């Protein structure tokens, strides 16, 4: 399946939103619908977090033919995003958006748990005192 370009963004403002599942903007939903038409067997996209990149953690978004056994499912008006259970605690409260400009088009994650990110925006870090519970 296709790898999808993603970018990390720290959430703006000091107020931390209540913890909820990842929210998907209309732009992200529309882009996922479009991408899924290129992979006829895809049933959704799987969001996970890997330990890599300059800042320590990086988002991975892949089109999948079926979810993994323990994935959390988010259904956004018919578009399914499956969350890796190992990533769930790190992305709770995150907004998934899709942005286009003259130089790039990418999925952008505004994560209230992110303390910082690398210069290229490909990875993020959590505060030292971050507790996923």
C-alpha positions in Angstrom: 0.0 0.0 0.0 1.0 3.6 -0.4 3.0 5.6 2.2 1.4 9.0 2.8 3.4 12.1 3.7 2.6 13.5 7.1 3.8 16.5 9.1 3.8 17.1 12.9 2.6 20.4 14.4 2.4 21.3 18.0 -1.0 22.5 19.0 -1.2 26.3 19.5 -2.1 27.9 22.8 -1.6 27.0 26.4 -5.0 25.4 26.9 -4.9 21.7 26.6 -8.1 20.3 25.1 -9.9 17.4 26.8 -8.6 14.0 25.8 -10.7 12.6 22.9 -10.0 10.4 19.9 -8.2 11.9 16.9 -10.4 14.4 15.0 -10.4 14.5 11.2 -11.0 17.8 9.4 -13.1 17.9 6.2 -10.0 18.5 4.2 -8.3 15.4 5.6 -11.4 13.3 5.1 -11.7 14.5 1.5 -8.0 13.7 0.7 -8.3 10.3 2.3 -11.4 9.6 0.2 -9.4 10.6 -2.9 -6.4 8.5 -2.0 -8.6 5.4 -1.4 -9.9 5.6 -5.0 -6.3 4.9 -6.1 -6.2 1.7 -4.0 -9.3 -0.3 -4.8 -8.8 -2.8 -1.9 -8.2 -0.1 0.7 -10.8 0.1 3.5 -9.2 3.0 5.3 -5.9 4.5 6.6 -3.9 3.3 9.6 -2.3 5.9 11.9 0.7 4.8 14.0 3.6 6.5 15.7 7.1 5.2 15.3 10.3 6.0 17.2 12.4 7.8 14.7 13.3 11.2 13.3 15.2 14.2 14.7 12.7 14.7 17.6 12.1 11.1 18.5 8.6 10.2 17.2 7.1 10.3 13.8 3.6 9.7 12.4 3.0 7.0 9.9 -0.2 6.9 7.8 -0.8 4.0 5.4 -3.7 2.9 3.3 -4.7 -0.6 4.5 -6.9 -3.5 3.2 -7.9 -4.4 6.8 -7.3 -3.1 10.3 -5.0 -4.8 12.7 -6.6 -6.9 15.4 -6.7 -4.3 18.2 -6.9 -1.1 16.2 -9.2 1.6 17.4 -11.6 2.7 14.6 -12.5 6.3 13.8 -15.3 6.6 11.3 -15.5 10.1 9.8 -18.5 10.2 7.5 -17.6 6.9 6.0 -13.9 7.4 5.9 -12.2 5.0 8.4 -8.9 5.7 10.2 -7.5 2.9 12.3 -5.4 3.9 15.2 -2.5 1.6 16.3 -3.2 0.9 20.0 0.4 1.6 20.9 0.1 5.1 19.4 -3.3 5.9 20.8 -2.0 7.4 24.1 0.4 9.7 22.3 -2.2 11.0 19.8 -5.3 11.5 22.0 -6.7 14.9 21.3 -4.9 15.3 18.0 -6.4 17.0 15.0 -5.6 15.5 11.6 -5.8 18.0 8.7 -4.7 18.1 5.1 -3.0 21.3 3.8 -1.9 22.4 0.4 0.3 25.3 -0.7 2.5 26.2 -3.6 5.3 24.0 -2.3 3.7 21.0 -0.7 0.6 19.0 0.1 0.6 17.0 3.3 -1.3 15.7 6.2 -0.7 17.9 9.3 -1.2 16.7 12.9 -1.9 19.2 15.6 -1.0 17.3 18.7 -1.6 18.8 22.2 0.8 16.2 23.6 3.7 17.4 21.5 6.3 19.5 23.3 8.4 20.3 20.2 9.2 19.2 16.6 12.2 19.0 14.3 12.9 21.8 11.9 11.5 19.9 8.9 8.3 19.1 10.7 8.5 15.3 10.2 8.8 14.3 13.8 7.8 15.4 17.3 8.8 15.0 20.9 6.9 14.8 24.1 7.7 16.6 27.3 9.9 14.7 29.8 7.0 14.6 32.2 4.4 13.4 29.7 2.3 10.7 31.1 0.0 8.9 28.7 -2.5 8.1 31.5 
